[in-house]
Amino acid sequence: MEGTRIRIHTPKTLGELGQLYQKKPKAILYAGGTYLLSHYNEINPFTGDIISLERIDEMRRLNRTERYFEIGATVPIPFILNTGSSYLPKCLVNCLQQIGPIAIQSQATLGGNLCVKTMHCDSLAVLLALGARLELRKGRQSRWIHLSQLIDSEGQLDFKEGEFLVRIRFPLEEWDKQSFIKLGQPYQLERREYVLCNLIKVDKNVIMDIRLALTQGTHKSIRIRNLEAQLKGKKVPLGTKDIKILEQETAIALDFPTNTSSGDLRRIHQIYKNLFRQLQD
């Protein structure tokens, strides 16, 4: 790196950050820095401008109301767990507890985990299932958008140039069944990791709501909405015929790329089979 000039900027407010990032949209936004530091040899980020977010208080806040919970983009994960584990959704707590070893988890932020550009990290599937909305800012303008609407046709988060994440908001709801499951080798792009998050709400033996979200490695991130639509409103326990139809529909809905190993497919299909069979109990 000899001869490379690095310029570090430390804005103190959202306004300063907005103006700075609009002028320098190619700059690297640095919060916990866990992914950047651990993948230095792969992505070689330390060229040009780095914008440190550590002094911006507005991005380090938690807010809870009766209806929703908000997490600032740079709130450290241990603080989220220590402050909100008693009322956060179990799937999100499990996700945050499994984000890397303690050394990484102590510095990581939820916003950083969500916004990694080269791969989908653990939180994306969970936040998709929870129906999260994001506050994005560019210059002095901000907008709220559903996370699912920010994902482009290739499964990537489609930020506008100069736009950055301020906070994440999701509804506080009661779920009868929650699961967070990881498969594969984390952080190894040649052996992609799969993350599944499933939420089910049942009332008087009727499926009132169901969310099935899945992310894969570098390019797949979906809510399996056709299956959700088929299951919503069905009575439980499900019949054997329903289970067989849903298993067939699962294979069609997932539509994995050709480089997906048969072992991965079998494990993912089995997870959904087990989920559907739980609805027979």
BAMARLUM-78793 format. One record per residue (C-alpha): x negated, y negated, z; residue number from 1. Coordinates in nm, 2 decimals. Example, Ala and Ser with C-alpha at 12.3 -4.5 7.8 and 13.67 -1.06 7.14 Angstrom:
<nodes>
<c1->-1.23&c2->0.45&c3->0.78&k->1>
<c1->-1.37&c2->0.11&c3->0.71&k->2>
</nodes>
This chain:
<nodes>
<c1->0.00&c2->0.00&c3->0.00&k->1>
<c1->-0.30&c2->-0.22&c3->-0.01&k->2>
<c1->-0.23&c2->-0.55&c3->-0.18&k->3>
<c1->0.15&c2->-0.52&c3->-0.14&k->4>
<c1->0.31&c2->-0.83&c3->0.02&k->5>
<c1->0.59&c2->-0.76&c3->0.26&k->6>
<c1->0.82&c2->-1.04&c3->0.37&k->7>
<c1->1.03&c2->-0.98&c3->0.68&k->8>
<c1->1.34&c2->-1.20&c3->0.74&k->9>
<c1->1.53&c2->-1.21&c3->1.07&k->10>
<c1->1.86&c2->-1.39&c3->1.03&k->11>
<c1->2.05&c2->-1.46&c3->1.36&k->12>
<c1->2.41&c2->-1.49&c3->1.23&k->13>
<c1->2.64&c2->-1.34&c3->0.97&k->14>
<c1->2.63&c2->-1.67&c3->0.78&k->15>
<c1->2.25&c2->-1.67&c3->0.76&k->16>
<c1->2.25&c2->-1.30&c3->0.65&k->17>
<c1->2.52&c2->-1.36&c3->0.39&k->18>
<c1->2.33&c2->-1.65&c3->0.23&k->19>
<c1->1.99&c2->-1.47&c3->0.25&k->20>
<c1->2.11&c2->-1.14&c3->0.10&k->21>
<c1->2.30&c2->-1.32&c3->-0.18&k->22>
<c1->1.97&c2->-1.48&c3->-0.27&k->23>
<c1->1.77&c2->-1.16&c3->-0.23&k->24>
<c1->2.01&c2->-0.87&c3->-0.32&k->25>
<c1->1.72&c2->-0.63&c3->-0.38&k->26>
<c1->1.59&c2->-0.67&c3->-0.02&k->27>
<c1->1.61&c2->-0.38&c3->0.22&k->28>
<c1->1.85&c2->-0.42&c3->0.51&k->29>
<c1->1.68&c2->-0.27&c3->0.82&k->30>
<c1->1.88&c2->-0.18&c3->1.14&k->31>
<c1->1.76&c2->0.14&c3->1.32&k->32>
<c1->1.54&c2->0.23&c3->1.02&k->33>
<c1->1.55&c2->0.61&c3->1.10&k->34>
<c1->1.62&c2->0.72&c3->0.74&k->35>
<c1->1.38&c2->0.47&c3->0.58&k->36>
<c1->1.09&c2->0.57&c3->0.81&k->37>
<c1->1.15&c2->0.95&c3->0.79&k->38>
<c1->1.17&c2->0.94&c3->0.41&k->39>
<c1->0.90&c2->0.69&c3->0.35&k->40>
<c1->0.71&c2->0.91&c3->0.10&k->41>
<c1->1.02&c2->0.98&c3->-0.10&k->42>
<c1->1.17&c2->0.63&c3->-0.13&k->43>
<c1->0.87&c2->0.41&c3->-0.06&k->44>
<c1->1.09&c2->0.12&c3->0.06&k->45>
<c1->0.83&c2->-0.12&c3->0.20&k->46>
<c1->0.78&c2->-0.35&c3->-0.10&k->47>
<c1->0.91&c2->-0.70&c3->-0.13&k->48>
<c1->1.17&c2->-0.83&c3->0.12&k->49>
<c1->1.30&c2->-0.66&c3->0.44&k->50>
<c1->1.59&c2->-0.81&c3->0.63&k->51>
<c1->1.61&c2->-0.71&c3->0.99&k->52>
<c1->1.96&c2->-0.70&c3->1.14&k->53>
<c1->1.87&c2->-0.66&c3->1.50&k->54>
<c1->1.94&c2->-1.02&c3->1.60&k->55>
<c1->2.29&c2->-1.04&c3->1.46&k->56>
<c1->2.52&c2->-1.00&c3->1.76&k->57>
<c1->2.84&c2->-0.99&c3->1.54&k->58>
<c1->2.72&c2->-0.65&c3->1.40&k->59>
<c1->2.64&c2->-0.50&c3->1.74&k->60>
<c1->2.99&c2->-0.51&c3->1.89&k->61>
<c1->3.26&c2->-0.25&c3->1.97&k->62>
<c1->3.62&c2->-0.34&c3->1.99&k->63>
<c1->3.92&c2->-0.13&c3->2.09&k->64>
<c1->4.29&c2->-0.20&c3->2.07&k->65>
<c1->4.59&c2->0.02&c3->2.12&k->66>
<c1->4.60&c2->0.09&c3->1.75&k->67>
<c1->4.24&c2->0.11&c3->1.63&k->68>
<c1->3.87&c2->0.12&c3->1.72&k->69>
<c1->3.60&c2->-0.10&c3->1.55&k->70>
<c1->3.23&c2->-0.03&c3->1.54&k->71>
<c1->2.98&c2->-0.29&c3->1.43&k->72>
<c1->2.75&c2->-0.17&c3->1.16&k->73>
<c1->2.43&c2->-0.19&c3->1.37&k->74>
<c1->2.56&c2->-0.05&c3->1.70&k->75>
<c1->2.32&c2->0.23&c3->1.81&k->76>
<c1->2.48&c2->0.57&c3->1.82&k->77>
<c1->2.39&c2->0.64&c3->2.19&k->78>
<c1->2.58&c2->0.32&c3->2.29&k->79>
<c1->2.89&c2->0.43&c3->2.09&k->80>
<c1->2.88&c2->0.77&c3->2.26&k->81>
<c1->2.82&c2->0.63&c3->2.61&k->82>
<c1->3.09&c2->0.37&c3->2.57&k->83>
<c1->3.36&c2->0.54&c3->2.37&k->84>
<c1->3.33&c2->0.92&c3->2.39&k->85>
<c1->3.63&c2->0.95&c3->2.62&k->86>
<c1->3.88&c2->0.81&c3->2.36&k->87>
<c1->3.70&c2->0.84&c3->2.02&k->88>
<c1->3.83&c2->1.13&c3->1.80&k->89>
<c1->3.65&c2->1.46&c3->1.89&k->90>
<c1->3.54&c2->1.51&c3->1.53&k->91>
<c1->3.35&c2->1.17&c3->1.54&k->92>
<c1->3.19&c2->1.24&c3->1.87&k->93>
<c1->3.07&c2->1.58&c3->1.75&k->94>
<c1->2.94&c2->1.42&c3->1.43&k->95>
<c1->2.75&c2->1.15&c3->1.62&k->96>
<c1->2.60&c2->1.41&c3->1.87&k->97>
<c1->2.46&c2->1.60&c3->1.57&k->98>
<c1->2.30&c2->1.32&c3->1.38&k->99>
<c1->1.94&c2->1.43&c3->1.40&k->100>
<c1->1.72&c2->1.50&c3->1.70&k->101>
<c1->1.72&c2->1.27&c3->2.01&k->102>
<c1->1.43&c2->1.06&c3->1.88&k->103>
<c1->1.63&c2->0.98&c3->1.56&k->104>
<c1->1.97&c2->0.96&c3->1.73&k->105>
<c1->1.84&c2->0.70&c3->1.98&k->106>
<c1->1.76&c2->0.45&c3->1.71&k->107>
<c1->2.02&c2->0.54&c3->1.44&k->108>
<c1->2.33&c2->0.34&c3->1.37&k->109>
<c1->2.67&c2->0.44&c3->1.23&k->110>
<c1->2.65&c2->0.18&c3->0.96&k->111>
<c1->2.30&c2->0.29&c3->0.85&k->112>
<c1->2.42&c2->0.66&c3->0.85&k->113>
<c1->2.71&c2->0.57&c3->0.62&k->114>
<c1->2.51&c2->0.34&c3->0.38&k->115>
<c1->2.22&c2->0.56&c3->0.29&k->116>
<c1->2.20&c2->0.53&c3->-0.08&k->117>
<c1->2.02&c2->0.85&c3->-0.18&k->118>
<c1->2.24&c2->1.10&c3->-0.01&k->119>
<c1->2.56&c2->1.14&c3->0.19&k->120>
<c1->2.49&c2->1.17&c3->0.56&k->121>
<c1->2.72&c2->1.32&c3->0.83&k->122>
<c1->2.95&c2->1.03&c3->0.90&k->123>
<c1->3.10&c2->0.99&c3->0.56&k->124>
<c1->3.33&c2->1.30&c3->0.57&k->125>
<c1->3.45&c2->1.21&c3->0.92&k->126>
<c1->3.53&c2->0.85&c3->0.83&k->127>
<c1->3.70&c2->0.96&c3->0.51&k->128>
<c1->3.92&c2->1.19&c3->0.71&k->129>
<c1->4.00&c2->0.93&c3->0.97&k->130>
<c1->4.11&c2->0.68&c3->0.70&k->131>
<c1->3.85&c2->0.43&c3->0.79&k->132>
<c1->3.84&c2->0.08&c3->0.66&k->133>
<c1->3.53&c2->-0.13&c3->0.61&k->134>
<c1->3.46&c2->-0.50&c3->0.64&k->135>
<c1->3.22&c2->-0.60&c3->0.37&k->136>
<c1->3.07&c2->-0.95&c3->0.33&k->137>
<c1->2.90&c2->-1.13&c3->0.04&k->138>
<c1->2.78&c2->-1.48&c3->0.10&k->139>
<c1->3.05&c2->-1.65&c3->0.30&k->140>
<c1->3.33&c2->-1.43&c3->0.17&k->141>
<c1->3.45&c2->-1.11&c3->0.34&k->142>
<c1->3.69&c2->-0.84&c3->0.25&k->143>
<c1->3.85&c2->-0.52&c3->0.40&k->144>
<c1->3.86&c2->-0.21&c3->0.19&k->145>
<c1->3.95&c2->0.16&c3->0.26&k->146>
<c1->3.64&c2->0.37&c3->0.25&k->147>
<c1->3.80&c2->0.60&c3->0.00&k->148>
<c1->3.85&c2->0.31&c3->-0.24&k->149>
<c1->3.48&c2->0.22&c3->-0.22&k->150>
<c1->3.37&c2->0.56&c3->-0.36&k->151>
<c1->3.30&c2->0.55&c3->-0.73&k->152>
<c1->3.35&c2->0.83&c3->-0.99&k->153>
<c1->3.01&c2->0.98&c3->-0.90&k->154>
<c1->3.09&c2->1.00&c3->-0.53&k->155>
<c1->2.87&c2->0.70&c3->-0.43&k->156>
<c1->2.96&c2->0.39&c3->-0.22&k->157>
<c1->3.01&c2->0.11&c3->-0.48&k->158>
<c1->2.89&c2->-0.20&c3->-0.30&k->159>
<c1->2.88&c2->-0.52&c3->-0.51&k->160>
<c1->2.54&c2->-0.68&c3->-0.55&k->161>
<c1->2.46&c2->-0.89&c3->-0.24&k->162>
<c1->2.74&c2->-0.72&c3->-0.04&k->163>
<c1->2.68&c2->-0.56&c3->0.30&k->164>
<c1->2.87&c2->-0.37&c3->0.57&k->165>
<c1->2.97&c2->-0.56&c3->0.88&k->166>
<c1->3.20&c2->-0.32&c3->1.07&k->167>
<c1->3.40&c2->0.00&c3->1.05&k->168>
<c1->3.76&c2->0.03&c3->1.17&k->169>
<c1->3.97&c2->0.34&c3->1.20&k->170>
<c1->4.31&c2->0.41&c3->1.36&k->171>
<c1->4.33&c2->0.58&c3->1.71&k->172>
<c1->4.56&c2->0.88&c3->1.65&k->173>
<c1->4.63&c2->1.21&c3->1.83&k->174>
<c1->4.53&c2->1.52&c3->1.63&k->175>
<c1->4.62&c2->1.88&c3->1.73&k->176>
<c1->4.33&c2->2.03&c3->1.55&k->177>
<c1->4.00&c2->1.87&c3->1.47&k->178>
<c1->3.69&c2->2.02&c3->1.32&k->179>
<c1->3.35&c2->1.90&c3->1.21&k->180>
<c1->3.13&c2->2.15&c3->1.03&k->181>
<c1->2.78&c2->2.12&c3->0.86&k->182>
<c1->2.63&c2->2.37&c3->0.62&k->183>
<c1->2.29&c2->2.38&c3->0.45&k->184>
<c1->1.96&c2->2.20&c3->0.52&k->185>
<c1->2.00&c2->1.84&c3->0.64&k->186>
<c1->1.78&c2->1.58&c3->0.48&k->187>
<c1->1.64&c2->1.82&c3->0.22&k->188>
<c1->1.78&c2->1.71&c3->-0.11&k->189>
<c1->1.67&c2->2.02&c3->-0.29&k->190>
<c1->1.89&c2->2.22&c3->-0.05&k->191>
<c1->2.20&c2->2.00&c3->-0.02&k->192>
<c1->2.40&c2->1.98&c3->0.30&k->193>
<c1->2.77&c2->2.01&c3->0.31&k->194>
<c1->2.98&c2->1.84&c3->0.57&k->195>
<c1->3.35&c2->1.92&c3->0.62&k->196>
<c1->3.60&c2->1.74&c3->0.85&k->197>
<c1->3.96&c2->1.86&c3->0.89&k->198>
<c1->4.24&c2->1.70&c3->1.09&k->199>
<c1->4.58&c2->1.84&c3->1.15&k->200>
<c1->4.89&c2->1.70&c3->1.33&k->201>
<c1->5.18&c2->1.93&c3->1.41&k->202>
<c1->5.52&c2->1.84&c3->1.56&k->203>
<c1->5.80&c2->2.08&c3->1.63&k->204>
<c1->5.62&c2->2.35&c3->1.41&k->205>
<c1->5.60&c2->2.11&c3->1.12&k->206>
<c1->5.27&c2->1.98&c3->0.97&k->207>
<c1->5.32&c2->1.61&c3->1.00&k->208>
<c1->4.98&c2->1.50&c3->0.87&k->209>
<c1->4.66&c2->1.68&c3->0.75&k->210>
<c1->4.33&c2->1.54&c3->0.63&k->211>
<c1->4.07&c2->1.75&c3->0.45&k->212>
<c1->3.74&c2->1.57&c3->0.37&k->213>
<c1->3.42&c2->1.71&c3->0.23&k->214>
<c1->3.09&c2->1.56&c3->0.12&k->215>
<c1->2.80&c2->1.73&c3->-0.05&k->216>
<c1->2.44&c2->1.62&c3->-0.06&k->217>
<c1->2.38&c2->1.35&c3->-0.31&k->218>
<c1->2.70&c2->1.32&c3->-0.52&k->219>
<c1->3.02&c2->1.47&c3->-0.40&k->220>
<c1->3.26&c2->1.30&c3->-0.15&k->221>
<c1->3.63&c2->1.38&c3->-0.16&k->222>
<c1->3.96&c2->1.39&c3->0.03&k->223>
<c1->4.13&c2->1.71&c3->-0.10&k->224>
<c1->4.46&c2->1.53&c3->-0.15&k->225>
<c1->4.64&c2->1.80&c3->-0.35&k->226>
<c1->4.60&c2->2.05&c3->-0.07&k->227>
<c1->4.70&c2->1.78&c3->0.19&k->228>
<c1->5.01&c2->1.71&c3->-0.01&k->229>
<c1->5.10&c2->2.08&c3->-0.04&k->230>
<c1->5.05&c2->2.14&c3->0.34&k->231>
<c1->5.22&c2->1.83&c3->0.47&k->232>
<c1->5.58&c2->1.90&c3->0.57&k->233>
<c1->5.54&c2->2.28&c3->0.58&k->234>
<c1->5.65&c2->2.48&c3->0.88&k->235>
<c1->5.40&c2->2.67&c3->1.08&k->236>
<c1->5.32&c2->2.95&c3->1.11&k->237>
<c1->5.25&c2->2.96&c3->0.74&k->238>
<c1->5.35&c2->3.27&c3->0.55&k->239>
<c1->5.11&c2->3.51&c3->0.38&k->240>
<c1->5.22&c2->3.40&c3->0.04&k->241>
<c1->5.15&c2->3.03&c3->0.13&k->242>
<c1->4.80&c2->3.13&c3->0.25&k->243>
<c1->4.71&c2->3.30&c3->-0.08&k->244>
<c1->4.83&c2->3.01&c3->-0.28&k->245>
<c1->4.64&c2->2.76&c3->-0.07&k->246>
<c1->4.32&c2->2.97&c3->-0.10&k->247>
<c1->4.36&c2->2.97&c3->-0.48&k->248>
<c1->4.42&c2->2.59&c3->-0.48&k->249>
<c1->4.11&c2->2.54&c3->-0.27&k->250>
<c1->3.88&c2->2.70&c3->-0.52&k->251>
<c1->4.03&c2->2.47&c3->-0.80&k->252>
<c1->4.02&c2->2.16&c3->-0.59&k->253>
<c1->3.65&c2->2.19&c3->-0.48&k->254>
<c1->3.53&c2->2.22&c3->-0.84&k->255>
<c1->3.16&c2->2.23&c3->-0.74&k->256>
<c1->2.87&c2->2.16&c3->-0.97&k->257>
<c1->2.70&c2->2.45&c3->-1.15&k->258>
<c1->2.39&c2->2.43&c3->-0.92&k->259>
<c1->2.60&c2->2.51&c3->-0.61&k->260>
<c1->2.49&c2->2.85&c3->-0.47&k->261>
<c1->2.74&c2->3.13&c3->-0.45&k->262>
<c1->2.66&c2->3.16&c3->-0.08&k->263>
<c1->2.76&c2->2.80&c3->-0.02&k->264>
<c1->3.08&c2->2.85&c3->-0.20&k->265>
<c1->3.17&c2->3.16&c3->0.00&k->266>
<c1->3.10&c2->2.98&c3->0.33&k->267>
<c1->3.31&c2->2.68&c3->0.24&k->268>
<c1->3.60&c2->2.89&c3->0.11&k->269>
<c1->3.58&c2->3.09&c3->0.43&k->270>
<c1->3.61&c2->2.77&c3->0.64&k->271>
<c1->3.92&c2->2.67&c3->0.46&k->272>
<c1->4.07&c2->3.02&c3->0.48&k->273>
<c1->4.01&c2->3.02&c3->0.86&k->274>
<c1->4.17&c2->2.68&c3->0.88&k->275>
<c1->4.48&c2->2.80&c3->0.69&k->276>
<c1->4.50&c2->3.12&c3->0.90&k->277>
<c1->4.49&c2->2.91&c3->1.22&k->278>
<c1->4.82&c2->2.77&c3->1.10&k->279>
<c1->4.97&c2->3.11&c3->1.12&k->280>
<c1->4.90&c2->3.13&c3->1.49&k->281>
</nodes>
